[in-house]
Amino acid sequence: MRKTAWLAVGLVLTAVAVVGLVFRASDARLVERDEFLMGTLVQAKAFGRFAPGALEEVFARLREIEARMTINAPGSELGAVSDNAGKSPVTVSPDTFLVVKKAIDYATLTGGRFDPTIAPLVSLWHIGFPDARVPAPSEIAGALERVSYRNVLLDPAKSTIYLTEKGMGLDLGAIAKGFAVDEAIAILRKHRVTSALVSLGGNVSSLGAKADGKPWRVGIQDPLDTRGPYMAIVETTGDTLVTSGGYERFLEVDGKRYHHILDPDTGYPTESDLLSTTIVAGASIDADALSTSTFILGREKALHLLEDLPGTEAILIDKDRVVWVTSGLKKRLQIVDSSYTMAP
């Protein structure tokens, strides 16, 4: 991901865009900050005299989370867990334990279609990095033998994580950003900030309304365009939106595109009938995991899963440009690109 600048209107952040952010020039309470963390651009806006100190603490906390949960730098807790796979349990911080536990919960809920032990496959493909390649079928088959959330043993009393098979590894890329955004919002609340917006890649969370009392307007990226126009807008005053799609990071070889969302069953980029999925929920950690899960599951199974999750809404865009929206979100969604149509 490339670091980009904030725009007042029509800003597109990976899968989600924040649009219509126009404030009074005389409003000195607005504080903005951005930093490249967790493999993406983190951007935050907050209002009020407590905002500067709050944002300072927010970014310090995000750096702490990144150091613990990254798989792309030595010395992380997640790296230690993987290094000790098949050898011994590893004691981790409450942060890492909580996120891994939540990831296993979602793996169980989705029958393994969401699986945090997918690290051997992610490392093999390495999509998004200069050495990305299409692995040989035999390599993929070998990596698949080391992918199974059932082989993760958690001990809450000791805060330990144990991967039972040598060569296993954890990748929290589909859930850790959600946890980080939730932590950011919690810090803002603690500092008595009542109006703020935090964007971490495709994860956007709002705290209250804008300073003028109007809802934040969040744009949904056109999944058939790379980092450009938004195709719909959602109004929000306190929930989180997370979008996943196969258009953001990909590898092209011999005219074929391979996106970064891998299917734990096949070892290849998932063959979904969806172009993107956006989850709207109260907690970003849940929306993050569900956005990936529903993309892998496909439209029919995704909608069935969401029926049993109260307080969770979704926008599913299929390959025919039909937009499937759960009932609680229809009145808040405005399609602005006429090439997309709302499902009946």
C-alpha positions, 0 to 999 in steps of 0.5 A: 500500500502506498501512503497517500494524503487526506482529501476533503472530499472523495478520499478513497482508503483501500476498500473504504472512502471517507467522503464529504468531510468539510468543516468550518475553517474557524473550527480550531478543535479539529486535529488530524494525524496520519502514520504508516502502520500495520502495512497501511496508512492510518488516518485519524480526525478528532475534535475537541481540546482533548484530541491532541493527547488522545491521538498521541496515545492512539498512535503509540498503542497502534505501534505496540499492537503492530510490534506484537502481532506482525509476521513481517518483522523479527521479534514479534509475539506472533513470530515466537509462536510460529517459531515454536510450532511443534515444540512448546507453548509460548506466553503472549500478551493479553492483546495477542491472546485475545485476538488469536482467541477471537480468530479461532472463534471465527474459524469455528463459526465458518467451518474453517473458511476463516483460518488464522493458521494460513500463514504457510500459504501467505508466505508461499504466495507472498502477494503484495511483496516484490517476491510474489509468485504462483507456487507449484501445486506440490508446494501448495499441497505441502503448505495445506498440510500445515493449515488447521485452526484445530491444531491451535491450543490456547491456555487462558490461565497461562496466556499461552498459544501452542501450534501443535505441528512443526511448520505451522504459523499464525497470520492475523492480517484479517483481524488484527487491524480491527482490534487496533481500530477498536483500541483507538476508539476506546482511547478516544472515549477515555480522553472524552473525545466525542467526535472522531473518525479512525481509518486503518486501511479498509477499516473505518470507525466513527465516534459520534457524529461530525462536529456539526452534528451530521453523520459521517459519510463513508464511501464504498470503493468501486471493486472494479476500479483500483483505488479510485471512485466510490460506488456507494455511500453509507452514513454512520454515527458510531459504528465500524465498516470494514471492506474486503475484496480481491482488487486491492492486492494481487499478482498478475502472471500470464494475463491472470490475476491472483488476489491476496485472499486465500482459500484455506481449503484449496490453497489458492485465491478464493473463487468467490462470486463476490467482488467485495464485502462490507460489514457494518458492526459495533466492533471492528474486530468482528467486522474485520473477520467477517468481511474476509469470511463472507468474501470467501463464503460467497453470497448465499452462504454469507447471507445465511451466516449473517442472519444469525449475527444480531447487530451485524449488517452487510453490503455484498457486491456480486460479479454482476454488479448487483448490490445485496444489502441486509435489511438494517442497512438499506435506508442508510446506503446510497448507490451513486454509481448507476452501473450498480443496482440494488438487489430486490 
